[in-house]
Amino acid sequence: MGKVISVEHLSKYYRLGLVDRRTFRDDILVLWNRMTGKPDPYGRTQSEETGIWALKDVSFEVEQGERIGIIGFNGAGKSTLLKIFSRITAPTAGQIKIKGKVASLLEVGTGFHPELTGRENIYLNGTILGMKRSEIEKKFDEIVAFSEIGKFIDTPVKRYSSGMYVRLAFAVAAHLEPEILVVDEVLAVGDFAFQRKCLDKMEDVATGGRTVLFVSHNMGSINRLCNRAVLLRQGEVTAIGPTAAVINKYMKESIAGEAQYIQEPDPAKPMNLLEASVVNQEGVVGAQFGYDEPVTIRLKYEINQPVRGCYVGIELLTSIGVSVFTTADHDADVSMLEDRQPGVYESEVVIPREFLMPGEFMVRVWIADGFAVVAYERVDALRFSVMDTGTPGSHFGQDSRRSLLQPIFPWRTKGLD
Amino acid sequence: MHNLQKGVMTGKNEGTTQEQPQEVQWWTSVITPREKWYHLRLKELWEYRQLVWLFVRRDFVSAYKQTILGYFWFVFPPILAALASTFFYGNVISLPTDGLPPFLFYMSGTFMFNIFSNSFINTSNVFGQNANIFGKVYFPRLTIPLARVLIYLINVAVQFVLFIGFLVYFISIGADIQPNVWAFMLPVLLLMSVNMGLGPGLITSAMTARYRDLGQLVAFFTTLVTYVTPVVYPLSNVPEHLKIYFKLNPVTAIIETFRYGFLGQGVLDLGMLAYSFTVSFVFLLIGVFWFRSMESTFLDTV
């Protein structure tokens, strides 16, 4: 054991404005004007330089065998950190000390050439990623087997289907054996079965004593793969610690007042959705719920002319878009699909307490007529989050349950002797 | 166990004797803002020699797959170029050739000049053309220009065999050609032409990342150089008062020495050759250092 990565006061500054599509002529002109004391033709002076700190004084340490997840919003500095780790760009200040051989995967299939055969591309790609020839030779059969390419190995990859191409590319990457592995979200490749296989392979890598640095938007895979996480916000580390705690903090930060959605009615339409909101048991609109609170989704709509049926529905999705369930008002009352009179209506549905797994959810809402012709729909109308106020899994320290729902079902146990 | 192979020792043992001495850590690598300009990392480049070879193979295979003439592309262009030159410069404009068979004269000139111009043009857009792959993975960037030069050297080998073939033919039909020991300078001349092209190519490559219009100047510039280099005329034919400028052109000595060694005619001037040799290595060094210093921040500018 011991430290294998030490990030010390790492900062990266990107200049904006100065680095644009200027030509050689422009720069000569600027230089000439500066020398002759004339003002800059582009109206910029040295002190006016604007830029952004993509990373500001970032420090953390990683022990051998740890799996660190890097999370944060877009623009938080995740990619910049990854690029510095991969030595694609140099930091502005600070340093990273590394013990051991590093391989970084920002993309699968880097350097693949369509004219070359699968076999040739394995050697090229493997070498680009830092593998020795002998290493590739040793693992060659394993890579081919993993990719499921089989007899097409000597066919130029331009004749491959996109699925085969990605499988081959990932197979090479998966057989890298560095001491430290830096991975971007390259897991979302291929068909579902292959994704599964990749995740399993990643887990193998991670549990094999190797150190892994993983950057992803997918909290599910971060939660599954990493034991510790670093949360970045505008270039600074705002949290570092056990994955579940850091993800929780990230979730809290990501919730912005989207508990109510108001739609401008269109009088020409036979029906309009007016309002959608998430309300708590006191009837107050809010985006934060405890696991032990019911969540009510309330929809207000109007019918402008007599119609044959009018119904509203919602679909609950996780923050990354996985559908949890769908429900509509006619599920419980088929009369909604019969003739409806003009007027303003309000429908609400209650998601019971102790049902949703803590996390972030979004709600898709829609309104449709009796022939299921959707008059209006909004995918990301509402967002709310459920905090862990004591799920069964949380009683055992670090939560290992990863399901979307956490209902409490009755169990019956009896002695058999 | 600490890895003692190529570690950088950090972890200062600071403080007084009262304190526990800090654990000494050995790091395999340290990523810092800017490396010292003189760190060329040649050892690392050597470790990646396999990659250079694979790049050569990749470009070679992809360039000649699915072409009608295939490898004949190596053979035809130099012959056609020499024939065209013989016709236009020799028969239409009637430029003198120091008494040598025009065909061989032009072939020798373009052979050496093309090594320079191709090394220059092929390496002048390395950053631009590889921005995508450079943005995804690290490997010593110098592998790409090196591979480009090596690919052209395959071409050079074929052309050289052709040249020798024609040389033997012309001697056998009784042309006045006297190859001499200076022909053994060939490897040095090759190296000089490559350096002369690679150095400026690396400099331009680093600059085209910032100024896109510079890339278009490269081909134009090399065409201009053709006119002020004795490629299709001998240096002996240049008016005396202009000769000094032609001698200042470092490519001149390479071509004239090559002609002198293989054909027995041309200007052999050791001072000129030494000057050219020095310039070619100065170009190369400036190019390599410049390229290395741009490498780590190049991606921030595109």
Interface residues (C-beta under 8 A of the other chain):
Chain A: G2 K3 S6 Y14 R15 V19 R21 R22 T23 F24 R25 D27 K83 I84 F85 S86 R87 I88 T89 A90 P91 T92 A93 G94 Q95 I96 K97 I98 K99 G100 K101 V102 S104 L106 E107 T110 G111 H113 E115 L116 E120 Y123 L124 T127 I128 L129 G130 K132 R133 P156
Chain B: N3 V8 T10 E23 Q25 W26 W27 T28 S29 V30 I31 T32 P33 R34 E35 Y48 Q50 L51 L54 R57 R58 V61 S62 K65 Q66 I133 F134 G135 K136 V137 Y138 F139 M207 R210 Y211 R212 D213 L214 S296 T297 L299 D300 T301
